[in-house]
Structure formats: structure tokens, C-alpha cells
Amino acid sequence: MSSQSYTPYETDDGWFVQGYRFADKEAAERWAKREMARPRFDFEGAQQYLVDQDVGDAARNKERFLAMRAEGRAYYTTDGRTRFWLHEGGLAERRAEGMVLVPATIDYEEGDSYECGAPWKQASVADIEAMLAAGKAIALHNC
């Protein structure tokens, strides 16, 4: 933004800079000087940070998925919100305690890009394994 836009101007109501009202010119000039010295917001950098964060989360979720499957664990839910990675022994113990566990689905996105606001798809553990085995690019969420 140009320094011209930070030039105080006088009205009947006081001094104004960028829509802010000040009682005197000196206060308006101090504010304008401080604002001009402030670093500008890096929108592209912030956006890239969020994409990098999503990419990192997806990589960790994929690692966790593969590690749990390598241990012979399956993904179960009790109510559609609470999810557990359980091996057969853990599943049997919880069912013996009266818990009703059903296979859970995993949220995922297709492709390498992360489209803001795009709804996630859901698939079973077997379907996710098939997609990964076929080399399909997917990003796993909440697993």
C-alpha cells in the first residue's frame, strides 16, 4: 500500500487516516507512521503453510494406517464418532464387555491437491488398502 493512503486529512469531525478518527493531527501521524512500518500480511505464505500442514497430516495418517494394518489391526467404531484400531484380541475383549463395535469407514480425498471446502469421501479399510495397492493418490483423514 502506498504511503499516500496513510496521509492524515482533516474534517469537521477531527483527523482521519484509513477510516480511523483522531482528535489531533499528531496522533493521526503517529498511527500512520506505525502502520506503515508494520510488516504486511503474507497471504500466499499463510495459504502455503496451511497446505503444508494438510500434506503433513495426510502423510502421518497414511503412516499410521499402514502401521496399524501391519500389526493386524482393524478400524472399529461404537457410535460413528469414536473410533478404535483393534487387533482380534482387543476386539474380543471389548465385545465381551458389552461394547457393540462395527467396522468404521475412513475419510479420504482423492489426488494430490487439497481443495478447500471439498467434502471428504469415505471408504472401508479394505477399499483404502485396494486404492493404495493400485497406486491411487489419496489423502487419509482422521484415522
Steps between C-alpha positions, in 0.01 A plus 500: 500500500634844416602745770258751343205298630631555853498879477272647770229735382294745702121513513246678718508192722876475556789336316457178299742236372379181336152548646622553858417823681753688713455810716817666373739486207796376706310192619391428142857531374637272777242237411573530126876472560453189715270338241739572213783331694292189574586199281226415252309176538643227276179343371673262256742387771215439745310305237807288421552435873147355523554283192831376643322420826234300312768312306681416825178385667418278202850346506472427874153350452627275221795389715265426791260310271781284357652437846166394648428268209852352528419419864183324385266762643164596353304824543181490707246746633238492773287795402637635173715759680728304737740277306749233605782313329464152651657159448279191532581455870409860583182472299400184684571662840286805426216291363516284814456824700180565307629757251337491160775561246453520125759557228570871455548686174795728436472852362716571195556733207612401155802656334795704611326835542291611793193685390371722777145409594483188282307225679702197601409155373479192721624149439554177691846387607498241219410765242778731626750213479386426144540867398851514650598168339382636162722805550209741519590837653281551807523702819368331814327695776411423863650156524 
